[in-house]
Amino acid sequence: KFYLLKRKANGYWNLNIILERNLKMTPDPQNKLILLQALKSSAQGNIDKHKANVDIYLRNAIGIGEHSDIVETIEKEIDHIAKYQDQLDIIEKYFDN
């Protein structure tokens, strides 16, 4: 089985299970750990990036000329953080056991 997470337009995650019929490999638990760690690291890195953006906007909002609506810009960054936090939560709840 392969699992594919897709974010729907309504903001909820949709879990699709893909069965691979021609796959004759024995599942390797180490591969699962490596892949889960890569997914978690990627999500956490994106969270850290968007948190840094929010921190910069909050400390120096006047110096950001291309963003006239600072609140809207911060909301977008928080939406990004929520997306990646959702990914971490899904991984922890359903796959990290």
Disulfide bonds with the S-S distance in Angstrom:
none
